[in-house]
Every structure is written in C-alpha cells, then in structure tokens.
Amino acid sequence: MLSASNLADRLARDAEAVCRHYLSAGRWAGNYWIVGDVANSKGQSLYVYLSGPRAGR
C-alpha cells in the first residue's frame, strides 16, 4: 500500500497525464495546465504546475 506522500510523489511525476485525464477541458500553457475548475469546466481559474519542484500542485 502506498503512503500519501508516495502517492503524491507519483502523481507529481505524471502531472501532465493526470491533468489530461481528469481535467481534459484544460490546456498546456508554459509550465502549467490551465482549466476552469475541478469540475473540468473550460476557463482559466485553476492551474497546475507541470514541472519543477511544485509539479502537481
């Protein structure tokens, strides 16, 4: 079983794939995935870092 920390690390490494699957209405913009909200609405209110030390956040 994975700890929460290990799971977070794995999700961060695959941040783009996770975003493409769960936030498919979004788009890549620089180092971010931008989407309207967690309900996968179109827009620009929510962003997720895709690379660097903050990836997945």
N, C-alpha and C positions, 0 to 999 in steps of 0.2 A: 504494500500500500504506500502511496506517495504522501509525503507530508505537504502541508500547504505551501511551504517555502519551495520545495522541489517542484511542485506543480506550477507555481508562479514563474519559476526559472524556465521551465519547459515552454510555457505559454509565451513568455517574452522572446525566447529564441525563435518561435514560429509566429510572431505577432502579425505579420502580413497575412499568412494563411488563415489565422483565426479571424482577422478582420474581414477578409474576403468571404469567409463562410458565414459569419454571424452578422456582419454589417455590410452586406453586399450592395446596398444603395450608396455606399461611400465611394471615395476615390483617393488615389495616391496623390499627395501634394508635398513635394520636398521630402522631409523626413517624417511626415505624418500621414495617417489615414484620417480623412475628414468625412463626417456623416452628420446628419441632423440630430439624432438622439439614439439612445439604447434600444428604442423600438424600431430601429432601422429606417427612420424617415429620412427623406432627402433634405439636405441642408448643410450648414457649416457650423453648428453649435458644439459638436463633440469632436475631439481629435484624440488620436492615439499615436504615441511615438512608435516608430517602426524600427529605429536603430539607436545605437548608443546606450549609455548606462540607464536611460529611462525607458527603454523599449518595453512596450506592452502597457505603459501607464498613460 
